[in-house]
């Protein structure tokens, strides 16, 4: 590369970096640069300001851009149960790591620290909450699995199978068996609370009831009756449980028209 081309290349890079630095300074971020070519030493008999720099000495490499670095995770200790902003529910005294925006504010929604749901994981706070965790270890407490079960039950529409041609009254055994079919095992039927008024086949289909989890939280679950029968001759008398999908309706209509010779299968 000729001397003129080298000088032109250096000037171009110098102008580019000056423009880049000017743009970065507007965002008030720290920019770390490094000279691509080291500056030669100055003899002892000469002053430093007499040193003459060439164009190549004004070529810089970017080491760090302040705006491009990630904000480190913030370690917090929860002061209460939180399940709104985490993929799995977190309980009291849990130490979690969250991002800056999750820890503070996103738009108008305050998250953890502004509402007092978490504190910094400093050595003093860690020691304090370890003592709280030790003192409340033998007490009835919420757990991650209990909070997950509570969230599952609150969003569950439980089908309860009942006899369609005989009088019946909804009992806790019906609820326990239906929950077991749905994947929730209830050890004690006393944790199920039904309405005071007896629920019979003359009531509405949807009925709410409560399930107490670990003796602390009560989840409100909606159940609806599903008429069934053990007599195969009366199955046609049962009401339709689900609406027939549209594509199946079209297939049935097409089949009927083909049998009558009114449809050849083309659209």
Buried (B, 14 or more C-beta within 10 A) or exposed (E): EEEEEEEEBBEEBBEEBEEBEEEBEEEEEEBEEEEEBEEEEEEEEEEEEEEEEEBBBBBBEBEEBEEEEEEEEBBBBBBBBBBEBBEEBBBBBBBBEBBEEBBBBEEEEEBBBEEEBBBEBEEEBBEBBEEEEEEEEEEEBBBBEBBEBBEBBEEBEBBBEBEBEEEEEBBBEBBBBBBEEBEBEBEEEEBBBBEEEEBEBEBEEEBEBBBBBBEEBBBEBBBEBBBEBEEEEEEEEEEEEEEEEEEEEEEEEEEEEEEEEEEEEEE
